[in-house]
Amino acid sequence: MFEALTAQPADKILSLMAAYRDDPRDDKIDLGVGVYKNALGETPVMRAVKAAEQMLWETETTKSYTGLAGDVGYHNAMRELVLGTAAAPDQVAAAATPGGTGAIRQALELIKMASPSATVWLSAPTWPNHPSIIRYLGMPMAEYRYFDATTRGVDFGGMLTDLDAAKPGDVVLLHGCCHNPTGANLTASQWQEVAYLLKAKQLIPFVDIAYQGFGDGLDADAFGPRHLAKTQPEMLIAASCSKNFGIYRERAGVLMAVSQDPSKTALTQGTLAHLNRQNYSFPPDHGARLVTLVLGDDALRADWLEELDGIRTGMLALRQNLADALRKRTNSDRFDFLAQHRGMFSRLGATEAQVAQMRENHGVYMVSDSRMNIAGLNAQSVPVLADAIVAAGV
Ligand code: PMP
């Protein structure tokens, strides 16, 4: 049987990581893989998470199964974190999932089950796992314009035009904040316009939010999903705790299905539990429990917020420093978009040849589509990157 398997395409980012590892240069710069790194290049366990782990170690008396959809305390904590007061508890069905990816997968399974002919609309470009999972599930998909290659901002006109062609019942996948891979995001008033269009065309929003707290702050980053929860009859949200709690390998995510009509919640909740059962039975609990502890304890929550805000403002400072360095070198403001982008990533807008040139001549490693992980920079490497960008003629 195994001989019938065919090789799957290599993961671009993993092969980039290997090339970086094998590069002997001392001043090489890793802007590839999508994890947060501090100025020393480390991805530390957050203080509050470490404290919660100790608390858990001391107080946890059983590792027996939770509910099929995970722990209700976790659902509530995540509903409040993502949605605030935008939806009442009885309007939200929720399930713990293995990371944000698990939530995305389960959301797509739900869509396939409830509405098999719905097309899932993706931003061009988007996180490559989105189309990859949709293709794997054999679901119809389409793209809407999103990134404007000239301004490196959002092509909002193109986005509205393309979504206008969607049919009632289609699903529109939106990045809640900190768009991956581009860093270009909708403004609050653009979210409102999108909400208006979705409702008028009877389209269903599906928000993937993996970087809440990495852009303009926890509440500002959740403006989009909160506005949609208030205005749309139904929506799906896949949230990840990997980045904002730094618990990547623990695999903590949540899928929420929001309905204006609370009488639908019990059926949806049962379906989410059923879908968990079919795919992996009980979801992982450790990371979810850490998140619940941190969010539910005033001191831990305050400490987490402080550390998260340090991460966020550190990345904003790196963005500004890089934009300033490029302003000086080019005598122009054409790289100011780097300071406008939010989150861990920015798409520089370099060609593949320019990306290769920066790697070969300056030891700068970014994804071939010119996505840079801003958290891979520090005070020493910002000028090196700015030199590399100018030398490559970007
Ligand atoms: N969505 C987006 C856009 C992401 O960038 C990521 C992380 N790379 C995820 C979802 C999910 O991450 P995880 O499964 O590690 O929680």
Residues whose N, C-alpha, C, O or C-beta is under 5 A from the ligand:
A	BS01	PMP	G34 P98 G99 G100 T101 G102 W127 N180 D208 A210 S240 S242 Y248 A252
